[in-house]
Amino acid sequence: MLYHSLKNDNNFISFEKAVLKGLCQDGSLYVPKYIPILDNKFIKDIITKELDIYKICMTVIKPYIGECIPDSYIDQIIRDTLSFPFPLKKIHDNVYVLELFHGPTLAFKDVGARFMAGCLSFFYKKIRKKITILVATSGDTGGAVAQGFYKKSGIEVIILYPYNGISSLQKKQITSLGENIFPLEIIGSFDDCQNIVKKSFTDREIQKKYILTSANSINIARWLPQMFYYFLAYKTIGKHDEKLIFSVPSGNFGNICAGMMSKEMGLPIKFFIASTNINDTIPRFLKYGEYKPLTVNRTISNAMDISNPNNFPRIWNFLCKENFYQLKSKLFSYRFTDKETLYTIEKVWNKHKYILDPHGAIGYLGIKRYLKEINSKFSSLKTIFLETAHPIKFLDNMPLSLRDEIKVPSTLKVFLKKGEIEKKVLSMSNDFTSFKNWLLGRV
Ligand SMILES: *Cc1c(COP(=O)(O)O)cnc(C)c1O
């Protein structure tokens, strides 16, 4: 498979090059030259022949990697990536939840981060030059990337986070590892962190000294493996007549865009619901036809506090060819307030004894809103929403009445013990020059 920039489809590069570069020179995103269509028989076999999940994921991802990585190695990356379960549970009627929070950092980003780490480890063995990953985080990305790349030889990770913008658990996940993981606390906002990262990618002096890549969901090696979730859900739900509907709590729209790719490849999905908090650029775009990002509002589903979703161009320009009617046929989008979110978490707990986290709650609300619009009561439609994080990760944002009900997962218990030794973290002002001087001074 070859990749090109969304702004220019004349220059093609390999999977390896696109992963190592992260973002295109022209500032836009890489997309594949075409979307491979899977065999109908394969899609059927997923359910009827009970193919194992590693085989399924191999078939899905292989065309995107081609000969860049040998099959046996891709297989190993997939096995390492999917070393925890992805349970699908029935909440009520035809509403199901796909739990994506059983990985080491309790959020779905573990899959993309671990897959990307596997790919980069292979590329390092080939090029034998140290690879530096520069990443800005508002919380979950940092932890997943730190865990995914921990002790990977030849790769170092520099994580910039806003000094008072992330939870104490998220901070521990980033700062307690050491080794090849270098956390940097920036006295500023997430946007400041993001700006420093962006500037570094176009700075000539930095580019001379470093092989720099990003680990945000714009990187194709983090973006594409997210297709796995949808194939796994399809397999787990087993035999069914209706096509599926997925509701995805969305911030940067990387996850949902991967889901839409899996549909284009042939997975029988009716359409997607992008559920957001009040940072509602996309719901407004679908309603009024005007793309107008506003200033970011803080919410209790803060992993989705994003007003200009960086993966949306892949949906709009690449998957929908900038055709508004196409977009409307593939995607519904609704926004929800914190009040609605909290009310729903309590209601679902009281009625169905399931604890949603604030992000998953928004996914659930997306399904409810859609069904209300079509006046249906879950009768024949199979609807699945994604639970993107464990509620313990957002404990401070959960309704008070429920906090005691949330059980600490065993993986976290071990981690919290280890994390008791606080490491000293380097703190830095939010201007690019200080960061650049520090970066150039360390090699
Ligand atoms: C990152 C994140 C999201 C948003 O995912 P996108 O792919 O950026 O749309 C939703 N929920 C949680 C818990 C996250 O960490």
Ligand as a Chemical Component Dictionary entry (heavy atoms), coordinates in Angstrom:
data_LIG
# 
_chem_comp.id                   LIG 
_chem_comp.type                 NON-POLYMER 
_chem_comp.pdbx_formal_charge   0 
_chem_comp.three_letter_code    LIG 
# 
loop_
_chem_comp_atom.comp_id 
_chem_comp_atom.atom_id 
_chem_comp_atom.alt_atom_id 
_chem_comp_atom.type_symbol 
_chem_comp_atom.charge 
_chem_comp_atom.model_Cartn_x 
_chem_comp_atom.model_Cartn_y 
_chem_comp_atom.model_Cartn_z 
_chem_comp_atom.pdbx_ordinal 
LIG C1 C1 C 0 -9.057  9.856  23.110 1  
LIG C2 C2 C 0 -10.331 9.525  23.751 2  
LIG C3 C3 C 0 -11.574 9.704  23.073 3  
LIG C4 C4 C 0 -11.673 10.333 21.712 4  
LIG O1 O1 O 0 -11.173 9.504  20.701 5  
LIG P1 P1 P 0 -10.866 10.097 19.243 6  
LIG O2 O2 O 0 -10.306 8.978  18.469 7  
LIG O3 O3 O 0 -9.882  11.228 19.459 8  
LIG O4 O4 O 0 -12.157 10.619 18.706 9  
LIG C5 C5 C 0 -12.732 9.284  23.720 10 
LIG N1 N1 N 0 -12.695 8.762  24.957 11 
LIG C6 C6 C 0 -11.551 8.589  25.639 12 
LIG C7 C7 C 0 -11.591 8.026  27.014 13 
LIG C8 C8 C 0 -10.321 8.962  25.060 14 
LIG O5 O5 O 0 -9.176  8.798  25.754 15 
# 
loop_
_chem_comp_bond.comp_id 
_chem_comp_bond.atom_id_1 
_chem_comp_bond.atom_id_2 
_chem_comp_bond.value_order 
_chem_comp_bond.pdbx_ordinal 
LIG C1 C2 SING 1  
LIG C2 C3 SING 2  
LIG C2 C8 DOUB 3  
LIG C3 C4 SING 4  
LIG C3 C5 DOUB 5  
LIG C4 O1 SING 6  
LIG O1 P1 SING 7  
LIG P1 O2 DOUB 8  
LIG P1 O3 SING 9  
LIG P1 O4 SING 10 
LIG C5 N1 SING 11 
LIG N1 C6 DOUB 12 
LIG C6 C7 SING 13 
LIG C6 C8 SING 14 
LIG C8 O5 SING 15 
# 
